Amino acid sequence: QHVAHYYLNKDPDEEDVYFESHNDVGVLFASIPEFNAFYSQAESNKQGMACLQLLNEIIADFDQAMDEERFKNIEKIKTIGSTYMAVSGLTMASEEGDEWL
């Protein structure tokens, strides 16, 4: 059951917290250390556009890699600033949802 269904169908007076337990899950946090210090709005960086373009290219490369067959069981969660987050081990093996990859 998806977490959204849990919260949409639960009694608002109940105070339980939703959780699931899974074996063999990996979480990736790939970040560029000190990106904020690297980012500059100087004229040489075209008012910061060069820094943002570099960051966008790196994120696009990660997204493109995720499309490869060998990474089919890895799911991008999101990016926040210069941090890319992904998870493995939470992909359903079948439509019936009885096995995790």
Secondary structure by P-SEA (a helix, b strand, c coil): ccaaaaaacccccccccccccccbbbbbbbbbcccccccccccccccaaaaaaaaaaaaaaaaaaaacccccccccccccccbbbbbcccccccccccccc
